[in-house]
């Protein structure tokens, strides 16, 4: 079987239909039976600045992205400038021939610092600071520029309308034609994308036909790719996965204040009736409802979710770093009052507003320590779209079982990763709840005689108990008695011992690869996929490596982690932050020092090729305390 491995970048102005174009490409390949994996990168302005999607297509399921790309689809001049270094030998560059005279100095939407870097590259090779100069530079690197008359192709295809509105469709169709995807799958993709807009769909189909005709006429039509039989699959993002997982996990109330990239999770829930595959559950949700509330701020969001949870409702909130900062006091209230609460924390580049639409993994330490004083919490993370589904279900179970705040970390890269999921098993995670019984007026909500640290969970409106942010006795009455305080602190933290004993080890950490490998990568979050691909590549070269993949940080699986790392000769910590936060947590819990680091904190996603290159250098040089900082990405 011919191995297919195609990387495509589609770039253009924010708000210029980049997502639609990428969606068409992804769906057409999926309709042909291929597997698709992609990441969306976008600027933090509403319209105009450069945004792009990076998609990888393979026979087997892709887990990462790779440079150089095989196709660069530029829907504006800025995309040529911005992705100057993403190309290589054989890269096909599809762009509108009318932009060749565009000058770098006139590209007002490119950031000043980025423009300086582009200028330096072109000047070094004595290339003009124009699109024509960029194209010549790319050609010198072995790329294949394809200047195409976008406007005339569209004008010949449609009778009326603004040609530029169809450039995203044209770019997608040209790419698919050159990649060898049959026209029928692109047309089918169009009708799915514009499912409720039949007239618009038909106009776009005409543009698709014109694109394929152009490629036939100009001998750029690719060799037809084979079709693969496939069952129905779900094209989901990490945001989709988290929303679906919560709904499957019995969520009944979600609160939020709009913030990137967390908002998508809540807006998906607001439209939950479209998820037809939930079958019988869909009809029950329609009647029972999931209440989604957009609050005035994050303080309101977290306290409203807490209030709902007090009544026995499964409740959660979703936010990003700045919003989570505002939630710290309410986390403490949840901790001392033993209220089940799920906070899905979408990480982005900080501090402060930082990089509001870019990737980051720098909130781990904060998630573990947010809120003053000491109280138990569970801190967990996900590393792929499927995990987002089942981890979101589990987070609700953990909160309910142990009556504490659960902080579920999802990095921005994963939130905006799209993946084809072959199936979703609604029975994979059982929804665990509590039986509410009436206990009377002397109900000891915070019983001290519990052996596992878990309190009685009363029935709101039936059992009488008091709730306060102060220290309290078993009934909930405020107390400052030293003996009661000591007992309450010990009781609350006993929950973590119980959780450590009850939660399966593979939900806390996993070892991927050979147990006797002497090279161990450590990571968490969205680097999981790229590292697994790197390990396969190293093994093909006779180098044995494995991955210690961390999922839970409180409680921390220290026995398992120590056992794995004690067998490793070279340890490489891979994270998207400056300090290597997870590595420090490993050291604090096991006493084992990290010896090498691959870090990235420029806000862009990690790719297979850059992790491989950095790892290979560390392994080859046999040195310790090597820190490789990755910088690639537009």
C-alpha positions as CSV (number, residue, x, y, z in Angstrom):
1,X,0.0,0.0,0.0
2,X,1.3,3.4,-0.9
3,X,2.0,5.5,2.2
4,X,0.3,8.8,2.2
5,X,1.7,11.6,4.4
6,X,0.7,15.1,3.3
7,X,1.2,18.3,5.3
8,X,-0.8,21.4,4.2
9,X,-0.8,25.0,5.5
10,X,-3.7,27.3,4.5
11,X,-3.0,30.9,5.4
12,X,-4.9,34.2,5.1
13,X,-6.3,37.1,6.9
14,X,-8.2,36.6,10.2
15,X,-11.9,36.5,9.3
16,X,-11.0,35.6,5.6
17,X,-12.5,32.1,5.5
18,X,-9.3,30.2,6.5
19,X,-11.2,27.8,8.7
20,X,-13.8,27.1,6.0
21,X,-11.0,26.4,3.4
22,X,-9.2,24.0,5.8
23,X,-12.5,22.4,6.7
24,X,-13.2,21.7,3.0
25,X,-9.8,20.1,2.6
26,X,-10.1,18.0,5.7
27,X,-13.5,16.8,4.9
28,X,-12.7,15.9,1.3
29,X,-9.7,13.8,2.5
30,X,-11.9,12.2,5.2
31,X,-14.6,11.4,2.6
32,X,-11.8,9.6,0.6
33,X,-11.1,7.5,3.6
34,X,-7.9,9.2,4.9
35,X,-7.2,10.3,8.4
36,X,-6.8,14.0,9.2
37,X,-5.2,15.9,12.0
38,X,-4.9,19.7,12.2
39,X,-4.2,22.7,14.3
40,X,-5.7,26.2,14.0
41,X,-3.4,29.2,14.7
42,X,-5.0,32.6,14.8
43,X,-4.1,36.1,15.7
44,X,-5.6,37.9,18.6
45,X,-7.5,40.5,16.6
46,X,-11.0,40.3,15.1
47,X,-10.1,40.7,11.5
48,X,-7.1,41.2,9.2
49,X,-4.0,39.8,10.9
50,X,-2.5,36.6,9.7
51,X,-4.1,33.3,10.6
52,X,-3.6,29.7,9.3
53,X,-4.3,26.1,9.7
54,X,-1.8,23.3,9.5
55,X,-3.3,19.9,8.5
56,X,-1.7,16.5,8.1
57,X,-3.2,13.6,6.1
58,X,-2.1,10.0,6.4
59,X,-3.3,6.4,5.8
60,X,-3.0,5.7,9.5
61,X,-4.1,8.2,12.2
62,X,-1.7,11.1,12.4
63,X,-0.7,12.2,15.9
64,X,1.4,15.3,15.0
65,X,2.3,17.9,12.4
66,X,5.5,18.2,10.5
67,X,7.5,20.7,8.5
68,X,8.3,21.4,5.7
69,X,4.8,21.4,4.3
70,X,3.9,19.8,1.0
71,X,1.4,22.5,0.1
72,X,1.3,26.2,1.1
73,X,-2.0,27.8,0.1
74,X,-1.7,31.6,0.4
75,X,-5.0,33.4,0.3
76,X,-3.2,36.8,0.7
77,X,0.3,38.2,0.3
78,X,1.0,38.1,4.0
79,X,0.8,34.2,4.0
80,X,3.8,34.1,1.6
81,X,5.8,36.4,3.8
82,X,4.8,34.7,7.1
83,X,5.5,31.2,6.0
84,X,8.7,31.9,4.2
85,X,10.6,29.2,6.1
86,X,7.9,26.5,6.3
87,X,8.7,25.2,2.8
88,X,11.2,22.7,1.4
89,X,12.1,20.8,-1.6
90,X,8.9,19.9,-3.6
91,X,6.6,22.2,-1.6
92,X,3.8,23.4,-3.9
93,X,3.0,27.1,-3.3
94,X,-0.5,28.0,-4.5
95,X,-1.1,31.8,-4.7
96,X,-2.9,34.4,-6.7
97,X,-0.7,35.7,-9.5
98,X,-2.0,39.2,-9.0
99,X,-0.1,39.6,-5.7
100,X,3.5,39.2,-7.0
101,X,4.2,42.9,-6.9
102,X,3.1,43.3,-3.3
103,X,5.9,44.7,-1.1
104,X,6.8,43.7,2.4
105,X,6.9,47.4,3.5
106,X,3.2,47.7,2.5
107,X,2.2,44.6,4.5
108,X,0.6,46.6,7.3
109,X,-0.9,43.6,9.0
110,X,2.4,41.9,9.6
111,X,3.9,42.6,13.1
112,X,6.8,45.0,12.9
113,X,9.3,42.4,14.5
114,X,8.1,39.7,12.1
115,X,8.6,42.0,9.2
116,X,12.2,42.7,10.3
117,X,13.0,39.0,10.4
118,X,11.5,38.4,7.0
119,X,13.5,41.3,5.6
120,X,16.7,39.9,7.1
121,X,16.2,36.5,5.4
122,X,15.5,38.1,2.0
123,X,18.3,40.6,2.2
124,X,20.9,37.9,3.1
125,X,20.2,36.2,-0.2
126,X,19.9,39.5,-2.1
127,X,16.2,38.9,-2.9
128,X,13.8,41.8,-3.4
129,X,11.4,42.5,-0.4
130,X,8.4,41.6,-2.5
131,X,6.2,38.5,-3.0
132,X,8.2,37.9,-6.2
133,X,11.4,38.0,-4.1
134,X,9.9,35.5,-1.6
135,X,8.8,33.2,-4.4
136,X,12.3,33.3,-5.9
137,X,13.8,32.6,-2.4
138,X,11.4,29.6,-2.0
139,X,12.2,28.4,-5.4
140,X,15.9,28.4,-4.6
141,X,15.1,26.0,-1.7
142,X,13.5,23.6,-4.1
143,X,9.8,24.7,-3.7
144,X,7.5,24.8,-6.7
145,X,5.6,28.2,-7.0
146,X,2.3,28.1,-8.8
147,X,1.0,31.5,-9.7
148,X,-2.7,31.1,-10.5
149,X,-5.1,33.8,-11.8
150,X,-7.7,33.4,-9.0
151,X,-10.0,36.2,-10.1
152,X,-10.4,35.1,-13.7
153,X,-11.0,31.5,-12.7
154,X,-13.8,32.6,-10.3
155,X,-15.3,35.1,-12.7
156,X,-15.5,32.4,-15.4
157,X,-17.2,30.0,-12.9
158,X,-19.9,32.2,-11.4
159,X,-22.2,34.7,-13.0
160,X,-22.3,37.3,-10.3
161,X,-20.8,38.0,-6.9
162,X,-17.5,39.2,-5.5
163,X,-14.7,36.9,-6.8
164,X,-12.5,37.2,-3.6
165,X,-15.3,35.6,-1.5
166,X,-14.7,32.4,-3.3
167,X,-10.9,32.4,-3.0
168,X,-10.9,30.1,0.0
169,X,-12.9,27.5,-1.9
170,X,-10.7,27.9,-5.0
171,X,-7.5,27.5,-2.9
172,X,-8.9,24.4,-1.3
173,X,-10.0,22.9,-4.6
174,X,-6.7,23.6,-6.3
175,X,-4.9,21.9,-3.4
176,X,-7.1,18.8,-3.5
177,X,-6.8,18.6,-7.3
178,X,-3.0,18.7,-7.2
179,X,-2.9,16.2,-4.2
180,X,-5.0,13.7,-6.3
181,X,-8.3,13.8,-4.4
182,X,-11.2,13.1,-6.7
183,X,-13.5,16.0,-7.5
184,X,-16.6,14.3,-6.2
185,X,-15.2,14.3,-2.6
186,X,-14.5,18.0,-2.7
187,X,-18.0,18.6,-4.0
188,X,-19.4,16.4,-1.2
189,X,-17.4,18.4,1.3
190,X,-18.8,21.7,0.0
191,X,-22.4,20.5,0.5
192,X,-21.6,19.4,4.0
193,X,-19.9,22.7,4.9
194,X,-22.8,24.7,3.4
195,X,-25.5,22.1,4.4
196,X,-28.2,24.7,5.1
197,X,-27.2,27.1,2.3
198,X,-28.0,25.3,-1.0
199,X,-27.7,28.2,-3.3
200,X,-24.2,29.1,-1.9
201,X,-23.2,25.5,-2.0
202,X,-24.0,25.3,-5.7
203,X,-22.0,28.4,-6.5
204,X,-19.0,27.0,-4.6
205,X,-19.4,23.7,-6.5
206,X,-19.0,25.7,-9.8
207,X,-15.7,27.1,-8.4
208,X,-14.5,23.6,-7.5
209,X,-15.2,22.4,-11.1
210,X,-13.4,25.4,-12.5
211,X,-10.4,24.6,-10.2
212,X,-10.2,21.0,-11.4
213,X,-10.6,22.1,-15.0
214,X,-7.7,24.6,-14.6
215,X,-5.4,21.9,-13.2
216,X,-6.3,19.5,-16.0
217,X,-5.6,22.2,-18.6
218,X,-2.3,23.2,-17.1
219,X,-1.1,19.6,-16.3
220,X,-1.0,20.1,-12.5
221,X,-3.7,17.5,-11.7
222,X,-2.2,15.1,-9.2
223,X,-2.2,11.3,-9.6
224,X,-5.5,10.1,-8.2
225,X,-5.3,8.9,-4.7
226,X,-6.8,5.5,-3.8
227,X,-10.1,5.5,-2.0
228,X,-10.3,3.6,1.4
229,X,-13.5,2.1,2.8
230,X,-14.2,3.6,6.2
231,X,-16.9,3.7,8.8
232,X,-18.5,6.9,10.1
233,X,-16.0,9.1,12.1
234,X,-16.3,12.2,14.1
235,X,-14.2,15.3,13.2
236,X,-13.8,16.9,16.6
237,X,-11.6,19.5,18.3
238,X,-10.4,19.4,21.9
239,X,-13.1,22.0,22.7
240,X,-15.7,19.6,21.2
241,X,-14.3,16.7,23.1
242,X,-14.5,18.5,26.5
243,X,-18.0,19.6,25.8
244,X,-19.2,16.2,24.7
245,X,-17.5,14.5,27.6
246,X,-19.2,16.7,30.1
247,X,-22.6,16.2,28.5
248,X,-22.0,12.4,28.5
249,X,-20.8,12.6,32.1
250,X,-24.2,14.0,33.4
251,X,-23.4,17.7,33.4
252,X,-26.5,19.8,34.0
253,X,-25.0,23.3,34.5
254,X,-22.1,25.1,32.8
255,X,-21.1,28.7,33.5
256,X,-18.6,30.8,31.7
257,X,-17.4,34.3,30.9
258,X,-16.1,34.7,27.3
259,X,-12.4,34.2,27.0
260,X,-10.1,32.6,24.4
261,X,-9.8,29.6,23.9
262,X,-12.3,28.4,26.6
263,X,-15.5,30.0,25.2
264,X,-15.9,27.4,22.4
265,X,-16.6,24.7,24.9
266,X,-19.6,26.5,26.3
267,X,-21.0,27.7,22.9
268,X,-20.8,24.1,21.7
269,X,-23.0,23.1,24.7
270,X,-25.4,25.8,23.9
271,X,-25.9,24.1,20.5
272,X,-25.9,20.6,21.9
273,X,-29.1,19.4,20.2
274,X,-27.1,19.0,17.0
275,X,-25.2,16.1,18.4
276,X,-27.4,13.4,16.9
277,X,-25.2,10.4,17.9
278,X,-26.0,10.9,21.6
279,X,-29.3,9.1,20.6
280,X,-31.6,8.6,23.5
281,X,-29.6,10.9,25.7
282,X,-30.2,13.7,23.2
283,X,-33.9,13.6,23.8
284,X,-33.4,13.5,27.5
285,X,-31.1,16.5,27.4
286,X,-33.6,18.3,25.3
287,X,-36.2,17.8,28.0
288,X,-34.0,18.0,31.1
289,X,-31.7,20.6,29.6
290,X,-28.1,21.6,30.3
291,X,-28.2,25.2,31.6
292,X,-25.4,27.2,30.1
293,X,-25.0,30.7,31.6
294,X,-22.8,33.4,30.2
295,X,-21.9,35.4,33.4
296,X,-20.8,39.0,33.9
297,X,-17.3,37.8,35.0
298,X,-15.3,34.8,36.1
299,X,-16.1,35.4,39.8
300,X,-19.7,35.0,39.0
301,X,-19.1,32.0,36.8
302,X,-17.2,30.0,39.4
303,X,-19.5,30.9,42.3
304,X,-22.6,30.2,40.3
305,X,-21.3,26.8,39.4
306,X,-20.5,26.2,43.1
307,X,-24.0,27.2,44.1
308,X,-25.5,24.8,41.6
309,X,-23.3,22.0,42.9
310,X,-24.4,22.6,46.4
311,X,-27.9,21.5,45.3
312,X,-26.6,18.2,43.9
313,X,-26.4,19.4,40.3
314,X,-23.4,18.4,38.3
315,X,-21.8,21.7,37.5
316,X,-18.7,23.1,35.9
317,X,-17.1,26.2,34.5
318,X,-14.5,26.8,31.8
319,X,-11.9,29.5,31.6
320,X,-8.4,30.5,30.7
321,X,-5.5,31.9,32.7
322,X,-6.7,35.4,33.4
323,X,-10.1,34.2,34.3
324,X,-8.8,31.4,36.5
325,X,-6.8,34.0,38.4
326,X,-10.1,35.6,39.5
327,X,-11.5,32.2,40.6
328,X,-8.8,31.5,43.2
329,X,-10.8,32.6,46.3
330,X,-13.9,30.6,45.2
331,X,-11.6,27.5,44.8
332,X,-10.8,27.8,48.5
333,X,-14.5,28.0,49.4
334,X,-15.1,24.8,47.4
335,X,-12.1,23.2,49.2
336,X,-13.1,24.0,52.8
337,X,-16.8,23.5,52.2
338,X,-16.2,20.2,50.3
339,X,-18.2,21.2,47.3
340,X,-17.8,19.3,44.0
341,X,-16.6,21.7,41.3
342,X,-15.0,21.2,37.9
343,X,-12.9,24.0,36.4
344,X,-11.7,23.3,32.9
345,X,-8.6,25.5,32.5
346,X,-7.6,26.2,28.9
347,X,-4.0,27.2,29.0
348,X,-2.6,30.0,26.8
349,X,0.5,32.1,26.7
350,X,0.8,34.3,29.8
351,X,1.4,36.2,32.1
352,X,-1.4,38.8,32.2
353,X,-3.1,38.9,28.7
354,X,0.2,37.5,27.3
355,X,-0.5,35.6,24.1
356,X,-4.3,35.4,24.2
357,X,-4.7,33.1,21.2
358,X,-1.4,31.2,21.4
359,X,-0.4,28.0,23.1
360,X,1.1,27.6,26.5
361,X,1.5,25.1,29.4
362,X,2.6,27.6,32.1
363,X,-0.5,27.4,34.3
364,X,0.4,24.0,35.9
365,X,2.0,25.4,39.0
366,X,-0.8,27.9,39.5
367,X,-3.5,25.2,39.1
368,X,-1.8,23.2,41.8
369,X,-1.5,26.1,44.3
370,X,-4.2,28.7,43.4
371,X,-6.1,29.9,46.5
372,X,-4.7,30.7,49.9
373,X,-4.3,28.2,52.6
374,X,-4.1,24.4,52.1
375,X,-7.0,22.3,50.8
376,X,-7.2,19.2,48.6
377,X,-7.9,19.3,44.9
378,X,-7.4,17.1,41.9
379,X,-5.3,18.5,39.0
380,X,-5.4,16.5,35.8
381,X,-4.7,17.1,32.1
382,X,-5.5,15.7,28.7
383,X,-3.2,15.1,25.7
384,X,-5.4,14.3,22.7
385,X,-9.0,14.9,21.6
386,X,-10.2,11.5,22.7
387,X,-8.8,12.0,26.2
388,X,-10.7,15.3,26.4
389,X,-13.9,13.4,26.1
390,X,-13.3,10.7,28.7
391,X,-11.2,13.0,31.1
392,X,-14.1,15.5,31.1
393,X,-16.4,12.7,32.2
394,X,-14.0,11.5,34.8
395,X,-13.5,15.1,36.1
396,X,-17.2,15.2,37.0
397,X,-17.0,11.8,38.7
398,X,-13.9,12.8,40.7
399,X,-15.5,16.0,41.9
400,X,-18.6,14.2,43.0
401,X,-16.9,11.3,44.6
402,X,-14.3,13.2,46.6
403,X,-16.2,16.5,47.1
404,X,-13.5,18.9,46.1
405,X,-12.4,21.1,43.2
406,X,-11.1,19.3,40.1
407,X,-9.0,21.4,37.7
408,X,-8.8,19.9,34.2
409,X,-6.0,21.4,32.2
410,X,-6.2,21.5,28.4
411,X,-3.6,23.5,26.4
412,X,-4.7,25.9,23.6
413,X,-3.0,23.7,21.1
414,X,-5.2,20.8,22.0
415,X,-8.3,22.9,22.3
416,X,-7.8,23.9,18.6
417,X,-6.6,20.6,17.4
418,X,-9.0,18.8,15.1
419,X,-8.9,15.0,14.8
420,X,-10.9,12.2,13.2
421,X,-12.3,10.1,16.1
422,X,-13.3,6.6,14.9
423,X,-15.8,6.0,17.7
424,X,-17.1,7.3,21.0
425,X,-17.9,4.8,23.7
426,X,-20.5,6.2,26.0
427,X,-20.0,3.3,28.4
428,X,-16.3,3.7,28.7
429,X,-16.7,5.9,31.8
430,X,-19.5,5.1,34.2
431,X,-21.3,8.1,35.7
432,X,-20.8,7.6,39.4
433,X,-23.2,9.5,41.6
434,X,-24.4,9.6,45.2
435,X,-27.7,8.4,46.6
436,X,-29.3,11.3,48.5
437,X,-31.1,10.3,51.7
438,X,-32.8,12.3,54.3
439,X,-30.7,12.4,57.5
440,X,-32.7,14.7,59.7
441,X,-32.0,17.9,61.7
442,X,-28.7,16.7,63.3
443,X,-27.2,15.8,59.9
444,X,-23.4,15.8,60.2
445,X,-22.5,17.1,56.8
446,X,-18.8,17.2,57.7
447,X,-18.5,13.9,59.6
448,X,-15.2,13.3,61.3
449,X,-15.6,9.6,61.8
450,X,-15.1,8.9,58.1
451,X,-12.2,6.6,57.4
452,X,-11.6,7.8,53.8
453,X,-12.0,11.5,54.4
454,X,-15.2,11.8,52.3
455,X,-18.1,13.5,54.1
456,X,-21.8,12.7,54.1
457,X,-23.4,14.3,51.0
458,X,-26.8,15.5,52.1
459,X,-30.0,16.2,50.1
460,X,-30.4,19.9,49.6
461,X,-33.7,21.1,51.0
462,X,-34.2,18.0,53.1
463,X,-31.1,17.7,55.3
464,X,-30.4,20.7,57.5
465,X,-26.8,21.8,57.6
466,X,-24.7,25.0,57.6
467,X,-22.2,26.1,55.0
468,X,-19.5,28.7,55.5
469,X,-16.1,29.7,54.2
470,X,-14.8,29.6,57.8
471,X,-13.5,26.6,59.6
472,X,-16.4,24.6,61.0
473,X,-17.5,21.6,63.0
474,X,-19.4,18.5,61.8
475,X,-22.7,20.4,61.5
476,X,-21.1,23.3,59.6
477,X,-21.1,25.8,62.5
478,X,-18.2,28.2,62.5
479,X,-15.4,27.3,65.0
480,X,-11.8,28.3,65.8
481,X,-11.2,25.4,68.2
482,X,-7.7,24.1,67.6
483,X,-8.6,20.5,68.0
484,X,-11.5,20.6,65.6
485,X,-9.3,22.5,63.1
486,X,-6.6,19.8,63.2
487,X,-9.1,17.0,62.7
488,X,-10.9,18.8,59.8
489,X,-7.6,19.5,58.0
490,X,-6.5,15.8,58.4
491,X,-9.9,14.6,57.3
492,X,-10.0,16.8,54.2
493,X,-6.6,15.8,53.0
494,X,-7.4,12.1,53.7
495,X,-9.4,12.4,50.5
496,X,-6.3,12.5,48.4
497,X,-5.0,9.3,49.9
498,X,-8.3,7.7,49.1
499,X,-8.2,9.1,45.5
500,X,-4.6,7.8,45.1
501,X,-5.7,4.3,46.1
502,X,-8.9,4.3,44.0
503,X,-7.9,6.0,40.8
504,X,-6.3,3.5,38.4
505,X,-2.6,4.2,37.7
506,X,-3.1,4.6,34.0
507,X,-5.5,7.5,34.6
508,X,-2.6,9.2,36.4
509,X,0.4,8.3,34.2
510,X,1.2,6.0,31.3
511,X,4.3,4.4,29.9
512,X,4.4,4.2,26.1
513,X,7.1,2.1,24.5
514,X,9.6,-0.4,25.7
515,X,10.1,-0.7,29.5
516,X,13.8,-1.3,29.1
517,X,14.6,1.7,26.9
518,X,17.4,3.8,28.3
519,X,16.0,7.1,26.8
520,X,12.8,8.4,28.4
521,X,10.8,11.4,27.3
522,X,8.6,13.0,29.9
523,X,5.7,15.1,28.9
524,X,2.1,16.1,29.4
525,X,-0.6,17.6,27.3
526,X,-0.5,18.0,23.5
527,X,3.2,17.0,23.1
528,X,2.1,13.4,23.6
529,X,1.4,12.7,19.9
530,X,4.5,14.3,18.4
531,X,6.7,12.5,20.9
532,X,5.1,9.1,20.1
533,X,5.9,9.8,16.4
534,X,9.5,10.7,17.3
535,X,9.9,7.5,19.3
536,X,8.8,5.5,16.3
537,X,11.3,7.3,14.1
538,X,14.1,6.8,16.6
539,X,13.3,3.1,16.8
540,X,13.6,2.8,13.0
541,X,17.1,4.0,13.5
542,X,17.9,1.4,16.2
543,X,17.5,3.9,19.1
544,X,15.1,2.6,21.9
545,X,13.1,5.3,23.7
546,X,9.9,5.5,25.6
547,X,7.5,8.1,26.9
548,X,6.4,8.7,30.5
549,X,3.2,10.5,29.9
550,X,1.8,12.4,32.9
551,X,-2.0,12.9,33.3
552,X,-2.5,13.7,36.9
553,X,-0.4,15.9,39.2
554,X,-2.6,15.9,42.3
555,X,-2.6,13.1,43.5
556,X,0.8,12.4,41.9
557,X,1.7,8.8,40.9
558,X,5.1,9.0,42.5
559,X,5.7,5.3,42.9
560,X,5.0,4.5,39.2
561,X,7.0,7.5,38.0
562,X,10.0,6.7,40.2
563,X,10.0,3.1,39.0
564,X,10.0,4.1,35.3
565,X,12.7,6.8,35.6
566,X,15.0,4.7,37.7
567,X,15.7,2.6,34.6
568,X,16.4,5.5,32.3
569,X,19.9,6.7,31.3
570,X,18.8,9.8,29.5
571,X,15.7,11.8,30.6
572,X,14.3,14.5,28.3
573,X,11.6,16.7,29.7
574,X,9.4,18.1,26.9
575,X,7.0,21.0,27.8
576,X,5.5,24.2,26.3
577,X,6.7,26.5,29.1
578,X,9.8,28.3,30.2
579,X,10.5,26.6,33.6
580,X,9.9,22.9,32.8
581,X,7.1,22.9,35.4
582,X,6.1,19.2,35.2
583,X,9.8,18.2,35.4
584,X,10.1,20.1,38.7
585,X,7.0,18.4,40.0
586,X,8.6,15.0,39.1
587,X,11.8,15.9,41.0
588,X,9.9,17.2,44.0
589,X,8.0,13.9,44.3
590,X,10.7,11.4,43.4
591,X,14.0,13.1,44.0
592,X,15.0,12.3,40.4
593,X,16.5,15.3,38.6
594,X,15.7,16.1,35.0
595,X,18.8,16.0,32.9
596,X,17.7,17.5,29.6
597,X,14.9,19.7,28.3
598,X,13.1,20.5,25.1
599,X,11.0,23.6,25.7
600,X,8.9,25.9,23.6
601,X,7.2,29.0,24.8
602,X,6.7,31.2,21.7
603,X,3.1,30.2,21.7
604,X,3.2,27.9,18.6
605,X,2.5,24.1,18.5
606,X,5.4,21.6,18.7
607,X,6.0,19.5,15.6
608,X,7.4,16.1,15.1
609,X,10.4,17.3,13.1
610,X,11.6,19.9,15.6
611,X,11.3,17.6,18.6
612,X,13.2,14.9,16.7
613,X,16.0,17.3,15.7
614,X,16.4,18.5,19.3
615,X,16.2,15.0,20.8
616,X,18.7,13.6,18.3
617,X,21.2,16.3,19.2
618,X,20.8,15.5,22.9
619,X,21.2,11.8,22.3
620,X,24.1,12.1,20.0
621,X,26.1,14.5,22.2
622,X,25.6,12.3,25.3
623,X,25.7,15.5,27.4
624,X,23.7,16.3,30.5
625,X,21.8,19.5,31.4
626,X,21.1,20.4,27.7
627,X,18.2,22.7,27.1
628,X,16.9,23.0,23.6
629,X,14.4,25.9,23.0
630,X,12.2,25.4,20.0
631,X,11.3,28.5,18.0
632,X,9.5,27.5,14.8
633,X,6.1,28.7,13.9
634,X,4.4,31.7,12.1
